[in-house]
Amino acid sequence: MATVKEIIDGIEDRMKKSANALRVDLATLRSGRATPALLEKVMVDYYGSLTPVTQLATVMVPEPQLLVIQPWEKTLIKEIERAIMKSDLGLNPNTDGGCIRLNIPQMTEDRRKEMVKVVRRKAEDYRVIVRNLRREANDAIKKAEKAKEITEDESKKGIYNVQKLTDKIIKEIDSTAEVKEKEVMEI
């Protein structure tokens, strides 16, 4: 027997995780500005297991359009280069001795508009997840009411609170997407 508060707390936690997942997802999108987060999804074969570049090297941003990757093991340079080339980032690594330099070229206007569409699509995907969680919470509340575990008033108040929570999280998702859109369109 779950109380309305337990249902809402459980759903709130999952909704917040969705909003945070969007932030992480958007951080890995290329925006024309160098950021170590670009390399979080680039996986390197490290002694038989796929490991993110950010766990195998120090990633620095000495200039707005430049990433410098300094592997902790010099033997990894070729593997990291290969992983970057295979990734969908479209970047060409330059190796000079013990580090790899990645020049992040300015994006064209068309590419920026494409990236904004990607940002909007990702934000909508996360909004759908949050709405599905809302439906799940509402169903659980209605089920509890039907089983006479909670009163009709508790049910209505619970559904109202779930809607308020949903609106808050969707607003958060929208503002995260808006910030990323501005970053992408910035020259």
CYANA upper distance limits for C-alpha pairs under 8 A (distance plus 0.5 A):
  1 MET  CA    144 ALA  CA      8.13
  1 MET  CA    149 GLU  CA      7.51
  2 ALA  CA      6 GLU  CA      6.57
  2 ALA  CA      7 ILE  CA      7.07
  2 ALA  CA    144 ALA  CA      8.05
  3 THR  CA      7 ILE  CA      6.85
  3 THR  CA    150 ILE  CA      7.99
  4 VAL  CA      8 ILE  CA      6.65
  4 VAL  CA    141 ILE  CA      6.93
  4 VAL  CA    150 ILE  CA      8.41
  4 VAL  CA    154 GLU  CA      7.80
  4 VAL  CA    155 SER  CA      7.92
  4 VAL  CA    158 GLY  CA      6.43
  5 LYS  CA      9 ASP  CA      6.45
  5 LYS  CA    158 GLY  CA      8.24
  6 GLU  CA     10 GLY  CA      6.60
  7 ILE  CA     11 ILE  CA      6.76
  7 ILE  CA    137 ALA  CA      6.82
  7 ILE  CA    140 ALA  CA      7.81
  7 ILE  CA    141 ILE  CA      7.96
  8 ILE  CA     12 GLU  CA      6.35
  8 ILE  CA    137 ALA  CA      7.32
  8 ILE  CA    158 GLY  CA      8.05
  8 ILE  CA    161 ASN  CA      8.34
  8 ILE  CA    162 VAL  CA      6.95
  9 ASP  CA     13 ASP  CA      6.75
 10 GLY  CA     14 ARG  CA      7.05
 11 ILE  CA     15 MET  CA      6.55
 11 ILE  CA    133 LEU  CA      6.92
 11 ILE  CA    134 ARG  CA      7.98
 11 ILE  CA    137 ALA  CA      7.06
 12 GLU  CA     16 LYS  CA      6.61
 12 GLU  CA    165 LEU  CA      7.58
 13 ASP  CA     17 LYS  CA      6.77
 14 ARG  CA     18 SER  CA      6.84
 14 ARG  CA    133 LEU  CA      8.29
 15 MET  CA     19 ALA  CA      6.94
 15 MET  CA    130 VAL  CA      6.22
 15 MET  CA    133 LEU  CA      7.62
 15 MET  CA    166 THR  CA      8.33
 15 MET  CA    169 ILE  CA      7.30
 16 LYS  CA     20 ASN  CA      6.72
 16 LYS  CA    169 ILE  CA      7.43
 17 LYS  CA     21 ALA  CA      6.49
 18 SER  CA     22 LEU  CA      6.82
 18 SER  CA    126 TYR  CA      6.94
 18 SER  CA    129 ILE  CA      7.88
 18 SER  CA    130 VAL  CA      7.70
 19 ALA  CA     23 ARG  CA      7.10
 19 ALA  CA    126 TYR  CA      7.69
 19 ALA  CA    169 ILE  CA      7.37
 19 ALA  CA    172 GLU  CA      7.56
 19 ALA  CA    173 ILE  CA      6.30
 20 ASN  CA     24 VAL  CA      6.91
 21 ALA  CA     25 ASP  CA      6.51
 22 LEU  CA     26 LEU  CA      6.50
 22 LEU  CA    122 LYS  CA      7.91
 22 LEU  CA    123 ALA  CA      7.48
 22 LEU  CA    126 TYR  CA      7.31
 22 LEU  CA    173 ILE  CA      7.89
 22 LEU  CA    176 THR  CA      8.48
 23 ARG  CA     27 ALA  CA      6.61
 23 ARG  CA    176 THR  CA      7.27
 24 VAL  CA     28 THR  CA      7.28
 25 ASP  CA     29 LEU  CA      7.67
 26 LEU  CA    119 VAL  CA      7.49
 26 LEU  CA    177 ALA  CA      8.41
 26 LEU  CA    180 LYS  CA      7.58
 27 ALA  CA     37 ALA  CA      6.23
 27 ALA  CA     38 LEU  CA      7.32
 28 THR  CA     37 ALA  CA      5.72
 28 THR  CA     38 LEU  CA      4.90
 28 THR  CA     39 LEU  CA      7.53
 28 THR  CA     40 GLU  CA      7.18
 28 THR  CA     41 LYS  CA      7.66
 29 LEU  CA     38 LEU  CA      6.89
 30 ARG  CA     38 LEU  CA      6.96
 30 ARG  CA     89 LEU  CA      7.74
 30 ARG  CA    184 VAL  CA      8.34
 31 SER  CA    107 MET  CA      8.05
 31 SER  CA    112 ARG  CA      8.15
 31 SER  CA    115 MET  CA      8.25
 31 SER  CA    183 GLU  CA      7.00
 31 SER  CA    184 VAL  CA      5.06
 31 SER  CA    185 MET  CA      8.38
 32 GLY  CA     65 GLN  CA      7.71
 32 GLY  CA    104 ILE  CA      6.71
 32 GLY  CA    105 PRO  CA      6.84
 32 GLY  CA    106 GLN  CA      5.61
 32 GLY  CA    107 MET  CA      6.17
 32 GLY  CA    184 VAL  CA      7.38
 32 GLY  CA    187 ILE  CA      8.35
 33 ARG  CA     64 PRO  CA      6.24
 33 ARG  CA     65 GLN  CA      6.11
 33 ARG  CA    104 ILE  CA      7.26
 33 ARG  CA    106 GLN  CA      8.36
 34 ALA  CA     38 LEU  CA      8.14
 34 ALA  CA     61 VAL  CA      7.04
 34 ALA  CA     63 GLU  CA      8.26
 34 ALA  CA     64 PRO  CA      6.03
 34 ALA  CA     65 GLN  CA      5.63
 34 ALA  CA     66 LEU  CA      6.25
 34 ALA  CA     67 LEU  CA      6.52
 34 ALA  CA    104 ILE  CA      6.69
 35 THR  CA     61 VAL  CA      7.22
 35 THR  CA     67 LEU  CA      7.70
 36 PRO  CA     40 GLU  CA      7.82
 36 PRO  CA     54 THR  CA      8.00
 36 PRO  CA     59 VAL  CA      6.41
 36 PRO  CA     60 MET  CA      7.50
 36 PRO  CA     61 VAL  CA      7.88
 36 PRO  CA     67 LEU  CA      7.78
 39 LEU  CA     52 PRO  CA      7.81
 39 LEU  CA     53 VAL  CA      6.70
 39 LEU  CA     54 THR  CA      7.02
 40 GLU  CA     52 PRO  CA      6.18
 40 GLU  CA     53 VAL  CA      7.05
 40 GLU  CA     54 THR  CA      6.49
 41 LYS  CA     52 PRO  CA      6.71
 41 LYS  CA     53 VAL  CA      8.47
 42 VAL  CA     52 PRO  CA      6.09
 42 VAL  CA     53 VAL  CA      6.54
 42 VAL  CA     83 ALA  CA      6.83
 42 VAL  CA     84 ILE  CA      6.94
 42 VAL  CA     87 SER  CA      6.75
 43 MET  CA     50 LEU  CA      5.96
 43 MET  CA     51 THR  CA      5.59
 43 MET  CA     52 PRO  CA      4.95
 43 MET  CA     53 VAL  CA      6.59
 43 MET  CA     83 ALA  CA      6.74
 44 VAL  CA     49 SER  CA      8.43
 44 VAL  CA     50 LEU  CA      5.81
 44 VAL  CA     51 THR  CA      5.75
 44 VAL  CA     52 PRO  CA      6.61
 44 VAL  CA     53 VAL  CA      6.77
 44 VAL  CA     79 GLU  CA      6.73
 44 VAL  CA     80 ILE  CA      6.36
 44 VAL  CA     83 ALA  CA      6.08
 45 ASP  CA     49 SER  CA      6.07
 45 ASP  CA     50 LEU  CA      5.23
 45 ASP  CA     51 THR  CA      6.99
 45 ASP  CA     79 GLU  CA      7.30
 46 TYR  CA     50 LEU  CA      6.54
 46 TYR  CA     51 THR  CA      6.78
 46 TYR  CA     76 LEU  CA      8.39
 51 THR  CA     55 GLN  CA      7.34
 51 THR  CA     56 LEU  CA      7.97
 52 PRO  CA     56 LEU  CA      7.47
 53 VAL  CA     57 ALA  CA      6.69
 53 VAL  CA     80 ILE  CA      7.38
 54 THR  CA     58 THR  CA      7.21
 54 THR  CA     59 VAL  CA      7.17
 56 LEU  CA     71 PRO  CA      6.44
 56 LEU  CA     72 TRP  CA      6.71
 56 LEU  CA     73 GLU  CA      8.40
 57 ALA  CA     69 ILE  CA      6.73
 57 ALA  CA     70 GLN  CA      5.77
 57 ALA  CA     71 PRO  CA      4.41
 57 ALA  CA     72 TRP  CA      5.76
 58 THR  CA     69 ILE  CA      6.27
 58 THR  CA     70 GLN  CA      5.60
 58 THR  CA     71 PRO  CA      6.78
 58 THR  CA     72 TRP  CA      7.85
 59 VAL  CA     67 LEU  CA      7.24
 59 VAL  CA     68 VAL  CA      6.20
 59 VAL  CA     69 ILE  CA      5.10
 59 VAL  CA     70 GLN  CA      6.92
 60 MET  CA     67 LEU  CA      6.26
 60 MET  CA     68 VAL  CA      5.61
 60 MET  CA     69 ILE  CA      6.98
 61 VAL  CA     65 GLN  CA      8.49
 61 VAL  CA     66 LEU  CA      6.44
 61 VAL  CA     67 LEU  CA      5.38
 61 VAL  CA     68 VAL  CA      6.82
 62 PRO  CA     66 LEU  CA      6.95
 62 PRO  CA     67 LEU  CA      7.43
 62 PRO  CA     68 VAL  CA      7.86
 63 GLU  CA     67 LEU  CA      8.04
 65 GLN  CA    103 ASN  CA      6.39
 65 GLN  CA    104 ILE  CA      5.37
 65 GLN  CA    105 PRO  CA      7.26
 65 GLN  CA    106 GLN  CA      8.43
 66 LEU  CA    101 ARG  CA      7.46
 66 LEU  CA    102 LEU  CA      6.19
 66 LEU  CA    103 ASN  CA      5.26
 66 LEU  CA    104 ILE  CA      6.33
 67 LEU  CA    101 ARG  CA      6.32
 67 LEU  CA    102 LEU  CA      5.52
 67 LEU  CA    103 ASN  CA      7.09
 67 LEU  CA    104 ILE  CA      8.09
 68 VAL  CA     99 CYS  CA      7.24
 68 VAL  CA    100 ILE  CA      6.25
 68 VAL  CA    101 ARG  CA      5.15
 68 VAL  CA    102 LEU  CA      6.85
 69 ILE  CA     99 CYS  CA      6.09
 69 ILE  CA    100 ILE  CA      5.50
 69 ILE  CA    101 ARG  CA      6.84
 69 ILE  CA    102 LEU  CA      8.45
 70 GLN  CA     98 GLY  CA      7.08
 70 GLN  CA     99 CYS  CA      5.09
 70 GLN  CA    100 ILE  CA      7.00
 71 PRO  CA     76 LEU  CA      7.00
 71 PRO  CA     77 ILE  CA      7.09
 71 PRO  CA     98 GLY  CA      8.00
 71 PRO  CA     99 CYS  CA      7.27
 73 GLU  CA     77 ILE  CA      8.28
 74 LYS  CA     98 GLY  CA      6.82
 75 THR  CA     79 GLU  CA      8.46
 76 LEU  CA     80 ILE  CA      6.53
 77 ILE  CA     81 GLU  CA      6.64
 77 ILE  CA     95 THR  CA      8.41
 77 ILE  CA     98 GLY  CA      8.18
 77 ILE  CA     99 CYS  CA      7.87
 77 ILE  CA    100 ILE  CA      7.82
 78 LYS  CA     82 ARG  CA      6.63
 79 GLU  CA     83 ALA  CA      6.69
 80 ILE  CA     84 ILE  CA      6.69
 81 GLU  CA     85 MET  CA      6.72
 81 GLU  CA     93 PRO  CA      6.62
 81 GLU  CA    100 ILE  CA      8.19
 82 ARG  CA     86 LYS  CA      6.72
 83 ALA  CA     87 SER  CA      6.64
 84 ILE  CA     89 LEU  CA      7.92
 84 ILE  CA     91 LEU  CA      7.57
 84 ILE  CA     92 ASN  CA      8.04
 84 ILE  CA     93 PRO  CA      7.68
 85 MET  CA     90 GLY  CA      7.74
 85 MET  CA     91 LEU  CA      7.31
 85 MET  CA     92 ASN  CA      7.01
 85 MET  CA     93 PRO  CA      8.02
 91 LEU  CA    102 LEU  CA      7.34
 91 LEU  CA    103 ASN  CA      7.83
 91 LEU  CA    104 ILE  CA      7.58
 92 ASN  CA    102 LEU  CA      7.06
 92 ASN  CA    103 ASN  CA      8.05
 93 PRO  CA    100 ILE  CA      6.69
 93 PRO  CA    101 ARG  CA      6.29
 93 PRO  CA    102 LEU  CA      5.57
 93 PRO  CA    103 ASN  CA      8.13
 94 ASN  CA    100 ILE  CA      6.05
 94 ASN  CA    101 ARG  CA      5.58
 94 ASN  CA    102 LEU  CA      6.94
 95 THR  CA     99 CYS  CA      6.46
 95 THR  CA    100 ILE  CA      4.96
 95 THR  CA    101 ARG  CA      6.75
 96 ASP  CA    100 ILE  CA      6.92
 96 ASP  CA    101 ARG  CA      8.29
106 GLN  CA    187 ILE  CA      8.01
107 MET  CA    111 ARG  CA      6.43
107 MET  CA    112 ARG  CA      6.71
108 THR  CA    112 ARG  CA      6.71
109 GLU  CA    113 LYS  CA      6.81
110 ASP  CA    114 GLU  CA      6.74
111 ARG  CA    115 MET  CA      6.68
112 ARG  CA    116 VAL  CA      6.76
112 ARG  CA    184 VAL  CA      6.53
112 ARG  CA    185 MET  CA      6.40
113 LYS  CA    117 LYS  CA      6.91
113 LYS  CA    185 MET  CA      8.11
114 GLU  CA    118 VAL  CA      6.89
115 MET  CA    119 VAL  CA      6.68
115 MET  CA    184 VAL  CA      7.51
116 VAL  CA    120 ARG  CA      6.68
116 VAL  CA    181 GLU  CA      6.05
116 VAL  CA    184 VAL  CA      7.36
116 VAL  CA    185 MET  CA      8.26
117 LYS  CA    121 ARG  CA      6.57
118 VAL  CA    122 LYS  CA      6.64
119 VAL  CA    123 ALA  CA      6.64
119 VAL  CA    177 ALA  CA      6.81
119 VAL  CA    180 LYS  CA      7.78
119 VAL  CA    181 GLU  CA      7.34
120 ARG  CA    124 GLU  CA      6.63
120 ARG  CA    177 ALA  CA      7.26
121 ARG  CA    125 ASP  CA      6.75
122 LYS  CA    126 TYR  CA      6.93
123 ALA  CA    127 ARG  CA      6.71
123 ALA  CA    173 ILE  CA      6.96
123 ALA  CA    174 ASP  CA      7.51
123 ALA  CA    177 ALA  CA      6.70
124 GLU  CA    128 VAL  CA      6.69
125 ASP  CA    129 ILE  CA      6.96
126 TYR  CA    130 VAL  CA      6.81
126 TYR  CA    173 ILE  CA      8.07
127 ARG  CA    131 ARG  CA      6.69
127 ARG  CA    170 ILE  CA      6.59
127 ARG  CA    173 ILE  CA      7.72
128 VAL  CA    132 ASN  CA      6.62
129 ILE  CA    133 LEU  CA      6.79
130 VAL  CA    134 ARG  CA      6.75
130 VAL  CA    166 THR  CA      7.22
130 VAL  CA    169 ILE  CA      8.15
130 VAL  CA    170 ILE  CA      7.88
131 ARG  CA    135 ARG  CA      6.78
131 ARG  CA    166 THR  CA      7.59
132 ASN  CA    136 GLU  CA      6.67
133 LEU  CA    137 ALA  CA      6.68
134 ARG  CA    138 ASN  CA      6.63
134 ARG  CA    162 VAL  CA      6.90
134 ARG  CA    163 GLN  CA      7.64
134 ARG  CA    166 THR  CA      7.09
135 ARG  CA    139 ASP  CA      6.54
136 GLU  CA    140 ALA  CA      6.75
137 ALA  CA    141 ILE  CA      6.71
137 ALA  CA    159 ILE  CA      8.45
137 ALA  CA    162 VAL  CA      7.70
138 ASN  CA    142 LYS  CA      6.62
138 ASN  CA    158 GLY  CA      8.41
138 ASN  CA    159 ILE  CA      6.31
138 ASN  CA    162 VAL  CA      7.86
139 ASP  CA    143 LYS  CA      6.49
140 ALA  CA    144 ALA  CA      6.68
141 ILE  CA    145 GLU  CA      6.75
141 ILE  CA    155 SER  CA      6.43
141 ILE  CA    158 GLY  CA      7.55
141 ILE  CA    159 ILE  CA      7.78
142 LYS  CA    146 LYS  CA      6.58
142 LYS  CA    155 SER  CA      7.11
143 LYS  CA    147 ALA  CA      6.67
144 ALA  CA    148 LYS  CA      6.81
144 ALA  CA    149 GLU  CA      5.69
144 ALA  CA    150 ILE  CA      6.49
145 GLU  CA    149 GLU  CA      6.24
145 GLU  CA    150 ILE  CA      5.47
145 GLU  CA    151 THR  CA      6.52
145 GLU  CA    152 GLU  CA      6.91
145 GLU  CA    155 SER  CA      6.82
150 ILE  CA    154 GLU  CA      6.67
150 ILE  CA    155 SER  CA      7.23
151 THR  CA    155 SER  CA      6.74
152 GLU  CA    156 LYS  CA      6.72
153 ASP  CA    157 LYS  CA      6.60
154 GLU  CA    158 GLY  CA      6.39
155 SER  CA    159 ILE  CA      6.66
156 LYS  CA    160 TYR  CA      6.65
157 LYS  CA    161 ASN  CA      6.65
158 GLY  CA    162 VAL  CA      6.62
159 ILE  CA    163 GLN  CA      6.76
160 TYR  CA    164 LYS  CA      6.84
161 ASN  CA    165 LEU  CA      6.65
162 VAL  CA    166 THR  CA      6.58
163 GLN  CA    167 ASP  CA      6.63
164 LYS  CA    168 LYS  CA      6.74
165 LEU  CA    169 ILE  CA      6.76
166 THR  CA    170 ILE  CA      6.56
167 ASP  CA    171 LYS  CA      6.57
168 LYS  CA    172 GLU  CA      6.84
169 ILE  CA    173 ILE  CA      6.74
170 ILE  CA    174 ASP  CA      6.61
171 LYS  CA    175 SER  CA      6.72
172 GLU  CA    176 THR  CA      6.69
173 ILE  CA    177 ALA  CA      6.72
174 ASP  CA    178 GLU  CA      6.57
175 SER  CA    179 VAL  CA      6.68
176 THR  CA    180 LYS  CA      6.91
177 ALA  CA    181 GLU  CA      6.59
178 GLU  CA    182 LYS  CA      6.78
179 VAL  CA    183 GLU  CA      6.77
180 LYS  CA    184 VAL  CA      6.62
181 GLU  CA    185 MET  CA      6.67
182 LYS  CA    186 GLU  CA      6.54
